[in-house]
Every structure is written in C-alpha cells, then in structure tokens.
Amino acid sequence: MANKAIQLPRRQFLKTAVATGSAALLGSTIIPSSALGLDGAVAPSERVVVGGIGIGNRGTYDLGCFLEQKDVQFVAVCDVKEKRRTAVKKIADEKYGNENCKTYIDFRELLDRADIDAVLIATGPNWHSTAAMAAAKAGKDMYCEKPCTKNIDQSLILAETMRRTGRIFQAGTQRRNLPHFAFACELARTGKLGKLKKVYAHPAGMQALMSGWLPPEAAPNKEVVDWDMYLGPAAWRPFNAKQLDGFNFEKGGGFIGAFNGGGVLEWGSHCVDLCQWAVGDCPPPVEYNAPKDGELVARYENGCELIFREKGWIPLGSCPVRFEGETGWVEAGDSGKLVLSSPELLAGREVAEIGGYPATFHVRDFLDCVKTRSQPKGNADAACNAHIACHAANVALHLGRTVKYDNKTNEFIDDAQANRMRSEALREPWRL
Amino acid sequence: MLLIRHTTRFLTLLAALLVLTISSVRAAEDKNGSPQREMELLAVLRSDAPDADKALACKNLAIHGSDASVPDLAKLLSEEKFASWARIALEAIPGSAAGDALRKASESLDGKLLIGVLNSIGVRRDASSTETLIVRLEDKDSEVASAAAVALGRIGNEAAAKSLRPLLASAPAGVRSAVAEGCVLCAERLHATGKSADAVAIYDEVRKAEVPKQRIVEGTRGAILARDPKEGLPLLMEQFQSPDKVFFQLALGTAREFPGSDVDKALAAELTKSKPERAAMIVQAMADRPKTVVLAAVMKAAEGGEKPVRLSAIGALARVGDVSSLPLLLEAALDADDELAQAAKATLGDVRGNGIDAQIVSLLSKAEGKKYPLLIQLVGKRRIEATAALLKAIEHADKTVRGAALTALGETVTLKNLPVLITQATSPKRADDAPIAQQALKAASIRMPDREACAAELTTALDRSPAATKTVLLEILGDVGGTKALETMGAAAKSKDPLLQDVGSRLLGKWNSVDAAPVLLDLAKTSPDVKYQLRGLRGYIGLVRKFPMADAERAEMCQKAFDASKQAAEQKLVLDVIKLHPGIETLKFAIKTIKVEGLKDDATQATLVVAQKLGSKGVDVKELLSTAELNKVKLEIIKAEYGSGATQKDVTAVLQKQAGEFPLITLADASYNASFGGDPAPNATKQLKVQYRINGKAGEASFTEDALIVLPMPK
C-alpha cells in the first residue's frame, strides 16, 4: 500500500513558514510576536520568569528551547541530584552572564518564590503529576514532561486541578505543535478522510524495569543525591543506584512491582495523544481488548477504533500515527513526512516538514498561553484523555481481557479488578 | 522521546506481559479478584520473606485483597518502610474494613505516617472518618492539620465544610492555605450537587480570607462561576480592572469558561477601555468564544488603533471572522506596515465562513492596482475555482499579476486545463514567466487525483516540447510518479538525446516504487554509457534495500544486481542490503558470494551478520553455515567502552568473555544496556567503542547503541 501512496516532496523548512502559515495550520491562538511584546527587547514586566524542576537530559533539551525565547528569564533550578543542579546553573549563568540562578534540593522552596511565573517539570515520570499539582497550587503555570500521570485517577485530578487553580498546563507532547502531525490530525478531525474508522498508534516497546525493590546499597550524602526526595510519592524502598534513572523509574506506575510500567504509556502519551487529537479530543475509548496478533484494539463510543500496533507502518520514523476514514487515510511520523491516500487531501497547502520532534514550537505555544491564558495544544484536558486511554489499555494488557470504561463515572464497568488499578496511594507525606 | 531501537519490543512485551498476566492474575479468576491469590499473598506477608517480596505482596493485594487482608496490612501502617506499600492496598480495597483500619491507625500514629493515613482517608472519601479528621484539624503539627483539612475537602460533605470555614480566620498561618484548599474542594462539591448558594458563600469567604494569593485566585474563580451569571459577571469584570496581573490573568481565563453571551458584550466594552497590552490579551479571550463573540468589536480593533491590539485582533479574525471582515482584512493586507500586512494575509488565507470565497471572486473581476494580485493570491491560497479569471490574468501586462495568476493556477487548475499551464511552462509568451509557470505546473501536477492521466498529458507535451524544456517536464514526471511516468522516464533514459539520457537515468535512480526495478535493471545492463549503467544499478539496489518483499524475491533481486555489477563497490552494496534483510534465502546468497574473488571478507561478514540475526530469532542456521567456507580468526579485545561523551563504562571484560573465533560478538541480550549491566547515560545517544586485534592486526570500531557487533577486518 505504501508504494501506491503519494509521498509529499520534501520541502525545506523555513522558520518564517512556521511563524506565519503554519501557525494558522495548527489552529493556533498564536498572536503576532509584537502583540506579545517580543518584537524588540522584552520589558521585565513582559518576561516569563521560569524555574526548573528535575532537569536531566530531556529537561536540559527543553531548557534550551526555553532559553532561546527572548521573553524567558530562567532563575532557579531544583534537582535532588547535585550534579544536575550545578550543571543547569552553569547553563543558565553562562546564558545570562551572571551567577543568579539559584539551586534547590526541595522543589517546594522553589515554588515558594513569588517572582517565578512558570516551571519546567522534567523530573522522572514518578514525580510529574505530584509536582505539577504542587506547582498549580503554588500559582505557577507549567510545562510538564510526559508521561504526565501514573494512573487514571491522577489524570483526572490533574485536569480538575488545572481548572480549579486556573493554571496553564502544557504536557510535553511537542508533536501537537509540528505542522505535519497537526495537518494529519486536522484531516481526520475535519472529516476530510470521510467518517473516521480507525486511528493507529505505535506504542513502541518500553522497558518494564526501574521499579520494585532492589538490594540496599550505601546511600550517598543527601547533598549529592537526596534519595527520599528522589523517591517522592513512590512507595519506599532502600537506596540502590540502579534505580536512579529517573526517566524510567516507576514509569507508568500503578501496576505490579517488577512489571510496573505497562507497554503503552511511554510512546502512547505521544502517539495516542495525536490519535485523540484526530478524533477531536473526545473522551477516551470505552472498550479495550486484550492484545491479539500484535494489536491492542480499543473502541470509542462512536465505533471508531484506536489500534495500538507495532508492525505494518510505512517507514516514516518514530512515533508514527495513521488515521483511516471511509474515503481516505493519512500517515505521519517523526521524519516530518506525511503520506496521503490522495494528493487532493493536501488541497494546495504546503506543510512544512520538520524532522525529529523539536519542542521549540511547543514551548512557544506554552509561553504565549501563559500570557494570553488561552489553552495550549497539550493542555491538561487533552493530556488527561490521552493518558486515560493509555492507562486503560495497560489495564486490559495486564488483565489479559477486555475491559469497558465509562467516561461519565470514570470507572470500569462491572470490573472490580480493573477499578482497583485506577489509582495508587502516594507515599507520605505527598498528596495530589 | 527515545528513538525506536527495536521494532519488535512491543510484541515481545505483549508476550511477556501475557505470560506474567497468566501467572499472576490467573486468566480463569473472576473480575472481583482471586481469593486463592489473596491467601498466597498473605502467606508472604506472614512469612520471613524478604522485604521486597512483602512490599510487592502489598501491591498485589491492591487487586486481590479483601477484608481478610486488612488486619495484616494495618499492622504495617506503623512501619516506615512498609506503610506506603500497605496503603496502596488499603486505599484500593473496597468496603468499610479498610476505612476502619485507616481511621484506627490515625489514632496512634503521628508525623509523616499519620499524614499518609489521613491522605488515604481523603482519597477514599470516607465520610465515616469526618469526625476523626475534624479532631486532627487542631493537631499541633501543622502538616498533620493541613492533611486533615485537605482530606475533609475531598470528602466535601456539610460537616466537613462546617468544620473548615471558621478556620479560614482562626487557623495558624501554616495551616490556613490547606484549610482554604479544603474549603474550595467542599464548595466545588456543593456546587456540583446544586447547592450553589452554599458554594458561593464558601468561595466568598476564601477570597476574603488572609490566605496565600493562589487560594484567593481559586476562591475568586469559584465565586464567579458558581454565582448566577448575572451576579458573576460584575465580579468577573472587576478582575479585569485589577492592577494585579494575577487577577487580570484570572479574568482572562475565567472569561473563557463563563456561560452565556452577556460576557461577550462586557468583554467588547472592556476592550475599548483597556490599555493596549491588556486589550491585546482581551481580544484573544474574545476569540476563544467563537459562538458568542462580538465580532464587530474584534473587527474594530483590527481596523485601527494601537498596533499590538490590531495585530492581536487581525490574528483573532482567522478564528472568528466572516465575510464582513473581508474589506478590512484586504485593506490591512496592503498596509504599509509589513507586519500588519503579513498578519492580515495569513488571516485572509485561513478565515472560514459562508460567502468569503464568492466575495473574493466577485472582487477579483473588478480589482485594480495592488489589490488585484492580492486577490489572485487568495484565490490560490484558498483554492477557489476561478480559472477563467486566472486565465485572463496570465495575459496581464504587469508581471506581478501574471506571476500571482500562474501560482494560483498551480493551486487550483484541474486536469482539463493543465495544458494551459504546460504551455505557459514550456512556451510562454514572455520568457521571464517560465520559471514561475514551471513551478506552478509542478504544484498542479503532483496534486492531480488521476496521476496516470496527468502523466499522459505531460508525456504528450514532452514529445512536442522544445529541447530545453523537456528536462523540466521530466523532472515533474519524476515527482508525479506512476506507471506512465515510469515508462516515459525509461524511454528518456534510453533515448539518443544525451541530455534526456542524463536526466532520465538520474530520476530513475531515485524512483520510489518497486515497479521501477525491471526498468532500472534494463538500464544497468543495456545503457551504452557506463555512467548511466551505474545509476541504473544503484537505483535497483536502492529498491531492493528499501522496500518490503519476500526473502526469496529479495535474494533473487540481489543475485540479479550482483550479476549486473561490474565493480566490487556495487557488489558490496548488495551485501549491505542482505545485512539489513536477513532471511534463509539471503543467507544462502551470502554464503555463495564468499567464493567470489576479492569479496571474501565482506561476504564473510555479511554471512555472519545475517546468520547472527536469524539465530537471534531462533532460526537454526548451523547446517547452512557449515557449508560456508568461513575463515576462523584470532580475535582479541583490547579495550571496550560504552557510554556517551565523558560518561563511559568499561565493558572490556564483557566483550572479552563473548569473543569467539569469528569477527562477530554476540551479547547475552540484544540490548547493550542489559548486556553491560545498566544504562550508563540515560536518554543520551550512546556508542560502543572497541579496540581489538584480528589475527594480530589492530583495529578500532564504533557501534551505535544495540547495533550488531561485527568487527571490520583490519587493513
């Protein structure tokens, strides 16, 4: 099928194209930069003062996207690991030519600072929702890396909390701000593919590790690594250096010990999120089947299927998605390319091809929304729905049978076992 | 965020999880959990099992536990290392026993362990624990009192609200924020159950209390939205007047949530009163209410006034504008200020609404001056059918108009009128129109629904085109693709015209569908020019490399490519292909090539790679390998490091242990991280660097993470 499809000719990405035409393509609320005070030197009153929480490898990349924005002033970093605190301080201080970036071990001290408007949360996923909720309650807007939640209840509480506190939340689902993914979703959402029948996500395997309880080792000095703060809301266990990979520690959360994590969350929080956008950000599917022949099929209330599948993709790079309607289909991936069932779907539009998955546009979207108070692309409601779809799929995966989910009660239907997997207690003293 | 390394991981994971599922959950058990499993888990808790096992037993009891598990779990609530594990189960186990146990534990615990228990009571929304929590509101430990306040908020009943409200004024400063949080939670619940007056009263108390500003923000938002809209609106608009940015921002956000249309009128009025920097934001809030927005106010803001507000309003019209917005947007698009003009053009391209396209066509018929090319551009950008007007415009004296019209034709023309563009591209009346016409023809051709018909038109044109433009048409045919285009390209590559041969063979070499294979192979074999033979061969090899096909078919194509190769370089490319697509037939092919003179080392390496990949999938290749004339080598690993940048892990010993008699090292696991005892640099791109000797000759090689370790033969 791929051989017969129309692959768009590669076009050079021009920054100006994204700043103008593509912004409209994305259905953006982006307003011209000078309306936001970005046309020249940015007055202090127009700056967004940002602090970082848990800035490791991914966070450092995100931080770079923030630092290149003229209206950002990065003033503080918190990390339980000394090496990372000092590394991030160095980056910020070199950027500004001073030594003003403050460092913290406990993020609550950073959140207490009245001068900070927004935070970048790039801890491991174990901390994401707990830190995000704390930030919201402290009056901060936030860009929070994904997966944002560890279970269904956290997803719901995240959305409720952002509404209640009136905070701007941007999940680190940066593909929502890339033109080709946005275009593909728009085709699906606006009926250009006919009635939508199937949306496909690629939940590329994740490692089921970094949870459980490993043999105790001598813990380092608290200044070097604060193990208690590292564990945070995760159930207690003794220090073991192998678990210091925050990126994977307790990822996915909620399930049983050694196979904690579930297969679909790491990438699902991206590609399922795109599928959710394609279906109009409607509530998540209502039925999730056990995997069969390498596919896990979920079904939305309107009958459209959300299919998690590993194989059968056109080679378009990582994180591919595919949307099939009655009259056409589209597939897109991290190469920046789109493949369409018909060139007519392009309707004369040029879609900038941005390979990889840069977060710059997503960060800009967030900062614009911090100012306008509009909802960014990866807002809490969208993130909530996509994460619930992933968590519910994980429940079906774990139980090895079909589960049905009621979006009104937010419970699995007649399924006590599944319902018990909707949440997990946080370690004291943490709460959402 | 990580690059996909193993496309099979998901299936593996599914399989692994299914196995685990069957063993741990037991497929036959009902949806209420397994009593037998519960007994097994309790046995672990009661035994001398390691702490880790007990912790995981607690977690499993979250699914399988019942009242029977509660006493054992409750005992752990006072143990620092197990308390959080026990609460995982106790929060999940339905029924009163777990709630009773938490409540009872709260009587004897203190500090963090008590806080944890209070938090769990809140998560369970256990109304029967209300009194217990109320008592704890007075706890001298402010963290405990705060936990109790929030837990009461989660329960959210009248008793909870009644206990919390007075504390907004009287609680110690360290507890008051949590009390306010509890109050807001209670108010939310009351509002959701129709008790809006009670909710409003609580919200008002919170916003007037001496609590942190964020709590006041939450109270104010609630107070606005829980009120009858007529009463809520003045309170909302009051926030727009606040000198405090935080409350102005609150107003912007809450305005988007506010019901009814009166708020839209109020926003329109506020827009005219506000300073430009605030007005620019208010316009955005207005446009986020597309169903009830006062469009006239947005249009007025777009039409004149302070530039930041105009820019914001022009951008907003893309979402809420309609046909009535067209005149002002057209004027703005021709504004001397380029930023305003560009913003207006972007909006004109995107604004939706009935009658806009018709109005543009109507205006086009009588347009003059700068407005004429602008309208033509819009016809193209919006893909409006206006071919007649565009055909007229391509005859215009002004080059700008002609250029805009050609571009617009490229975006809108149908197959029927494609010859017009072909003529413009190949034989324009004015030579300087040719480049833009050719670009337009390309744009039109690649979006034609019937690409075979399009290719036929282009092929016909090719035959009668001047020599200089034939190559342009060939390039476009290359972009169109399909059977007819392929046929035309093959003919061009084998024509007698050197220029067509050159272009045709180059484009064939980049052809992106497998049906080009016979054409490419024919070119490789029969082209009179070696250069084009090579292009054909490389294009053919590229197809074998890129496209999915059966193992036997790939092996057959590899053999054909190999046979057509006149140089070792191409033969090595074929061997690279089979390394990417291991199969039994490709392995047989690789073994066969070992005997080819000058290729022994490369063929041996390819054979080993294919064999190793097949072996890792469980395919038995020993018998086949025994037919290969492989040379054993003496392999010595000198040094091996795995990591990223300065973070490197010495893995010399691991590789030395795995090194054998061939220049290939098979690790214990396909994952480097798993084989080398963990990830030395999480989330970073890692490399394995190896220094080695083969038959005494020193070599060095680097491998990306999880790549097969096949060591090149040192020169």
Interface residues (C-beta under 8 A of the other chain):
Chain A: N3 K4 I6 Q7 P9 T20 G21 A23 A24 T29 I30 I31 P32 S34 A35 L36 G37 D39 E46 G56 N57 R58 K137 A138 G139 R164 T165 G166 P203 A204 G205 M206 A208 G212 W213 L214 A235 W236 R237 P238 K242 D245 G246 F247 N248 I256 G257 A258 F259 G262 G263 E266 H270 A290 P291 G294 L296 F308 E310 K311 S318 S342 P343 E344 L346 A347 G348 Y357 K371 T372 R373 S374 Q375 L397 H398 L399 G400 R401 D414 D415 A416 Q417 A418 R420 M421 S423 E424 A425 L426 R427 E428 P429 W430 R431
Chain B: M1 L2 L3 I4 H6 T7 T8 R9 F10 L11 T12 L13 L14 A16 L17 L18 L20 T21 I22 S24 V25 A27 K31 N32 G33 D51 A52 A55 L56 K59 N60 A62 I63 E80 K81 F82 A83 S84 W85 R87 I88 L90 E91 A92 I93 P94 K112 L113 I115 G116 V117 N119 S120 G122 V123 E143 A147 V150 E181 V184 E188 P212 K213 Q214 V217 E218 R221 G222 V246 Q249 L250 L252 G253 T254 R256 E277 A280 M281 Q284 A285 A287 D288 K307 P308 V309 L311 S312 I314 G315 A316 A318 R319 E339 Q342 A343 A346 T347 G349 D350 G380 K381 R383 E411 T412 A443 I446 R447 M448 P449 R451 D479 G481 N512 S513 V514 D515 F547 G678 D679 A681 P682 N683 A684
